[in-house]
Amino acid sequence: MLSDWFQKANFIHRCLAPQCPICKLALDNKLPYAVCSACEAWYPKYPRCQCCGLATLTPVDMCGQCLTKPTIWHNLYCVGDYQFPLSNIIHLLKYQRQFWQAKPLAKRLSECIETPAPVITSVPLHWHRYLRRGFNQSDLIAKHLAAFLNVDYQPRLFSRVLDTKSQQALSKVQRKHNLANAFRLNRRPKCKHVAIVDDVVTTGSTVLHLCQLLLEVGVERIDIYCICRTPEPEDNS
């Protein structure tokens, strides 16, 4: 009887004890990122272009691609590429409703940002998609990020007025056309430096449209804060 009780107690403890979302083992450290020390080793820090956020051989302000064709935003800060283990954590947050993953992701991102914008906002969802999903993952990340950075978060700066199809299977040109007139700026920001938060940036088509709306009303500097920066696909036609 006593051994049965201990087995049940051990089972309950394993179920309720904090677990690493990657390996499912109990957390063995006090890292602020909610992963174990072994899985933390899967998070390598590569040098990146400060402009586009793509990986480079050495840290640079602007890579060759950005020198040839500069982005309309100033800096892009990200945690890493869209690959294991970040891609797994994003999937848990976005598709398995593990909302608690947003805070440690935001913590990681906050430590990548050197000079935070005084105002940050997030990429909006159309209300149809919001009702289907029940939440906006970029909004969740942005709320925690604003708290870590001690800056103002304005969640309703933009609205998504068109329920466009998913960007995932589209080329770079198709992504750009798919988002034409999809967003609206609800009000003019009071400051000249604004950052836009998204979970994943691939071609940058989504944040590009939002940047254009901000530039039209006099915003002078725009930064992009994202968890993952995915290298652009080879087929950009």
Salt bridges, closest charged atoms under 4 A:
GLU40 OE1 - ARG108 NH2 2.58
ASP81 OD1 - ARG48 NH2 3.08
GLU111 OE2 - LYS107 NZ 3.58
ASP139 OD2 - LYS143 NZ 3.45
ASP163 OD2 - HIS128 ND1 3.33
ASP199 OD2 - LYS94 NZ 3.41
ASP223 OD2 - HIS193 NE2 2.82
ASP223 OD2 - ARG221 NH2 3.27
GLU232 OE1 - LYS172 NZ 3.41
